[in-house]
Structures are given as C-alpha cells and as structure tokens.
Amino acid sequence: MEPFIRLKELNTKECLWIYILSILKSKPMHGYALRKEVENKFSFRPGNVTSYKVLYLLKKSGYVSKKNDGRLVVYSITTKGKTELKKAIRFYRELAMKMA
C-alpha cells in the first residue's frame, strides 16, 4: 500500500471518533445520520458496525451522551468530548505547522 493511502486510512477510518465528535459539536444526531454526515462532510464512508462501535465506546468513556427520541437513539457531545476534540484539533494543527 502506498504511504499516502495508508496515512489517509489511518486518519479517517482509524480515527473515526474525531469526525463523530466534530459533527456532534454542531448538533445532536442519531447513528445513521452521523454516518451520512461523515460521508458528506469528510468524503469517506465508515462501516455501519464500526460507527456504532465507536459511538458505544465514546458513550462508555463519557465523550458522548445518548437519549431516546422515539425509536431513534440521539447522541450528543459532552463537555468531556469537547475537551478531547479540542486536544485532537490542537495536535493536528501543531503537527501541520511542524511539517510545513
């Protein structure tokens, strides 16, 4: 696999939590809509099971909360999640500045 393709894979599918928190920062959403929004906004399609596994782990760690809205489960970013997202954004900015 070419280095750039591997880098892209590692920074998209392997770091799905960053994209999910970024989207939830704007508004609460249910899992299916989150997957679609990742695809529309960031141009890659996360797997269905992967998306829900990441949401489960984010919930378990306190980065997102969930509530039932009829038949849908709606996820929201928590304060802890916002803090973690800020750290990730800062990391990528600093890395990009060092490489420029």
Secondary structure as GFF3:
##gff-version 3
##sequence-region A 1 100
A	DSSP	alpha_helix	3	10	.	.	.	ID=ss1
A	DSSP	three_ten_helix	13	15	.	.	.	ID=ss2
A	DSSP	alpha_helix	16	26	.	.	.	ID=ss3
A	DSSP	beta_strand	29	30	.	.	.	ID=ss4
A	DSSP	alpha_helix	31	42	.	.	.	ID=ss5
A	DSSP	alpha_helix	48	60	.	.	.	ID=ss6
A	DSSP	beta_strand	64	69	.	.	.	ID=ss7
A	DSSP	beta_strand	72	77	.	.	.	ID=ss8
A	DSSP	alpha_helix	79	99	.	.	.	ID=ss9
###
